[in-house]
Amino acid sequence: ASPPPPWNMKPKDSQESSFFEGCVRYSMTFVDGILFTINLHTVFMLVLTLLATFCCSSAVLNFSFDTSMSIVAVGTIFPLVFSVQASYQRRERALAALASLKGIIFTIYLMFKTWDKQGTGKPADEIQEFFNKLVEDIVTFLRTKPTQENEVECAQLAHTVYDGFTTLAEKVNQLVPAAGYTKSGEGGMSRLQQYVRDLINHFENARAVRDSETPVGLRLFCFALIHCSSIFLAPYWNHFCKRQKHSMLPAGVGCEAGYFVACFYVLINLTLYRVQRELEDPFDGDGRDDVKWDLWRAQLSDLASY
């Protein structure tokens, strides 16, 4: 009898199916990357850069110069990378604050559910209904971007959340007799009050991310830099024609190498700029890297099932 196949060996049909699914998945990822890079903004800047490069060709202005590519790369890409890093750190702080917020809400609910000495389940039902409203108020507040036009609306949304914290403190005091204690600071009730304080602290951490921005001067500098540098460097792109010996383009209108480097430079800068913009506000839910509010509220909307 032939020995049995290894335990980790898949059937041939399964291997072919996995290979095909992997190819499709990687192909879709590649297409998504292209669609993320190419948009109207990118196409507009590509056209301007190519037009500026053509105007500096030998058949028009005949203007070119040489410089260090490292200076160009460091002087333009480094500020963009620094801005992306700052936005990414903001997003990570927001996710950490929301994770702690969700964990404390679940912990407080379990305390209301398990500390009920009377066994009626009324405290847990009431706190679940309260948390459903509090979560919706917090999500609405964080997703509303503060501007000069909606200052009054943002202030009202903030008051609604803080009123909810006040109501939570009152419900904690109402739990004292049901939990078998005689005063609010006794035994485990003091720990529950600390959780209420931590809940407010983590909300404030999330609000600090919402109310602040990455350095405004850096963002304005990057915006001006990426839109001007590719055009002002048009003579530099034409300098690559001196290194290219054979060109399929008509004489005097530039070369493939110059146009290719110019387009590649524009794509890198604008892609990094778009990444920074999508990371800037992690709460609005518009970008792929933003907070997934449906996942965050998944368990909080059905606390009674736990």
Secondary structure by P-SEA (a helix, b strand, c coil): cccccccccccaaaaaaaaaaaaaaaaaaaaaaaaaaccaaaaaaaaaaaaaaaaaccccccccccccaaaaaaacaaaaaaaaaaaaaaaaaaaaaaaaaaaaaaaaaaaaaaacccccaaaaaaaaaaaaaaaaaaaaaaacccccccaaaaaaaaaaaaaaaaaaaaaaaaaccccccccccccaaaaaaaaaaaaaaaaaaaaaaaaccccaaaaaaaaaaaaccccccccccccccccccccccccccccaaaaaaaaaaaaaaaaaaaaaaaaccccccccccccccccccccccccccc
